[in-house]
């Protein structure tokens, strides 16, 4: 038996929006969960990309030609 843990997250919306939500047959919990998951994953990807770009900028640039020449000269 698999138990899924869940937590409550409350969001305050304007009355007009809540009335609109009542007018349609949509599983809002599922919709909101999918949106939050997609948005969180997107934010994580953006954070990792930003950190990676910062790391790449801080790395010393290497002249490949010089490395190859040194290696060949050592032989």
N, C-alpha and C positions, 0 to 999 in steps of 0.2 A: 504494500500500500504506500503510495507516494503522497506526502503531505506538502502542500504548497503554502509557504508562508506569504502573508500579504500584510500590507500596512495601509493605513488610511491617509489620503492626501486630500485636503479640502481646498476648493477653489471658489472664490467669490466671483460671480458673474452678474452683469446687469440684468434687471428684471426682464427687459425686452429680449435678451438672448435666451434666458430660461424659457420664456413663452414660445420662442421659435423652436427650441429644442423639443418641447412637448408636442409640437405640431407634426413632427416627423417620426417615423418608425426606425430609429437608429439606436444601436447598442452603444451609447455614449461612453461607457466604461472602456469597451474594447477600442473604440476610435481614439480616445484620449491616451490609452496605454500605448497604442501603436505609434501615435504622434510623438509622445514623450520618448519612447525607445529610439525612434528614428532620429529625433533631434539630439538626444544625448550622444548617440553613436557618431553623428555628424560633428558635434562639438569636440568629442574625443579625437576624431581624425584630424580636425583642424588644429587642436592643441599639439598633437604628435608631429604634424607637419611643420608647425611653427618652431617647435623645439629642434627638429631635425635641421631646418634651415639655419637656425641660430648656430647649431653645432658645426654645420658645414662652413659657415662664414668664419668661424673661429679657428678652423683647421688651417695649418700651414699649407700653402700651395707648393706642389712638388713639380719640378721640371722633369718630365719623363725622359726626355732626350738625355739629360745629364746622368740620370740613373742608369740608363741602358749603356751609355758610353763608359761609365765607371765599371760596370759589371764586365763589359767586354775587355776593358783594359786590364782588369785583374786576372784574366785567364792566361 
